[in-house]
Amino acid sequence: MSEPPAPAKPRSVHDLDDDLARTARGLWRSRWRWLLAVLAVALAAVAVLGAVAYRQAAINAQQASRLRASCQFYLDIASAPIVLPPGASRPALFSVKIIADSWVAYHRQGCGHTLPPSPSLRRWAAYYHLRLTADERTLPGHAGSHVRHLPHLAG
């Protein structure tokens, strides 16, 4: 029969110290690698957020430009007087509706100063039973409008 193997000789303290120093140096180096990786991710996140903010500012400027253009369009139509065609006793319903709807749209978009309806618009809107109000609760078909969530546009 064979003899059992001899127990392994314990390592010397110097060998253990050298292994410990090598391990500590490796951990020290990997700590810097992790720190650099975290900093790179943070820098990438800041760059992405900057790009998103820049793009959002461009979109906001474009939407503001479109809103100003539509406000000017509605103002031009809403401020037009309603005139009777030659020989007619009343204007066409369609022309009164266009001007009345432009007046309401001008106010619902929050386009600025309140434009009072002209006397001719008031007269013919009342004649055709059209509402001249910018309050969304009284406008048919506008329940749940986005204006309710944007109080500065509800003017």
VENJOFEN-V929985 format. One record per residue. N is the residue number from 0. RES is the residue in one letter. PHI is phi in whole degrees, 0 to 359 (none if undefined). Layout:
BEGIN
n: {N & N}
res: {RES & RES}
phi: {PHI & PHI}
END
This chain:
BEGIN
n: {0 & 1 & 2 & 3 & 4 & 5 & 6 & 7 & 8 & 9 & 10 & 11 & 12 & 13 & 14 & 15 & 16 & 17 & 18 & 19 & 20 & 21 & 22 & 23 & 24 & 25 & 26 & 27 & 28 & 29 & 30 & 31 & 32 & 33 & 34 & 35 & 36 & 37 & 38 & 39 & 40 & 41 & 42 & 43 & 44 & 45 & 46 & 47 & 48 & 49 & 50 & 51 & 52 & 53 & 54 & 55 & 56 & 57 & 58 & 59 & 60 & 61 & 62 & 63 & 64 & 65 & 66 & 67 & 68 & 69 & 70 & 71 & 72 & 73 & 74 & 75 & 76 & 77 & 78 & 79 & 80 & 81 & 82 & 83 & 84 & 85 & 86 & 87 & 88 & 89 & 90 & 91 & 92 & 93 & 94 & 95 & 96 & 97 & 98 & 99 & 100 & 101 & 102 & 103 & 104 & 105 & 106 & 107 & 108 & 109 & 110 & 111 & 112 & 113 & 114 & 115 & 116 & 117 & 118 & 119 & 120 & 121 & 122 & 123 & 124 & 125 & 126 & 127 & 128 & 129 & 130 & 131 & 132 & 133 & 134 & 135 & 136 & 137 & 138 & 139 & 140 & 141 & 142 & 143 & 144 & 145 & 146 & 147 & 148 & 149 & 150 & 151 & 152 & 153 & 154}
res: {M & S & E & P & P & A & P & A & K & P & R & S & V & H & D & L & D & D & D & L & A & R & T & A & R & G & L & W & R & S & R & W & R & W & L & L & A & V & L & A & V & A & L & A & A & V & A & V & L & G & A & V & A & Y & R & Q & A & A & I & N & A & Q & Q & A & S & R & L & R & A & S & C & Q & F & Y & L & D & I & A & S & A & P & I & V & L & P & P & G & A & S & R & P & A & L & F & S & V & K & I & I & A & D & S & W & V & A & Y & H & R & Q & G & C & G & H & T & L & P & P & S & P & S & L & R & R & W & A & A & Y & Y & H & L & R & L & T & A & D & E & R & T & L & P & G & H & A & G & S & H & V & R & H & L & P & H & L & A & G}
phi: {none & 268 & 279 & 296 & 296 & 288 & 298 & 292 & 286 & 296 & 286 & 283 & 296 & 294 & 296 & 296 & 295 & 295 & 297 & 295 & 294 & 298 & 295 & 296 & 297 & 296 & 295 & 299 & 292 & 291 & 299 & 291 & 296 & 295 & 297 & 296 & 295 & 296 & 295 & 295 & 295 & 296 & 295 & 295 & 296 & 295 & 296 & 295 & 296 & 296 & 295 & 295 & 296 & 296 & 294 & 295 & 296 & 294 & 295 & 298 & 296 & 295 & 293 & 296 & 296 & 295 & 295 & 298 & 295 & 291 & 297 & 295 & 299 & 295 & 296 & 299 & 283 & 294 & 270 & 286 & 284 & 266 & 246 & 276 & 294 & 303 & 81 & 263 & 268 & 206 & 283 & 291 & 304 & 301 & 292 & 292 & 296 & 299 & 291 & 295 & 294 & 293 & 296 & 295 & 297 & 302 & 284 & 290 & 278 & 67 & 282 & 131 & 301 & 284 & 263 & 290 & 294 & 293 & 301 & 291 & 294 & 301 & 297 & 282 & 294 & 293 & 298 & 268 & 60 & 261 & 272 & 249 & 217 & 259 & 280 & 294 & 290 & 259 & 269 & 293 & 80 & 243 & 293 & 77 & 293 & 292 & 295 & 300 & 272 & 237 & 301 & 289 & 260 & 282 & 319}
END
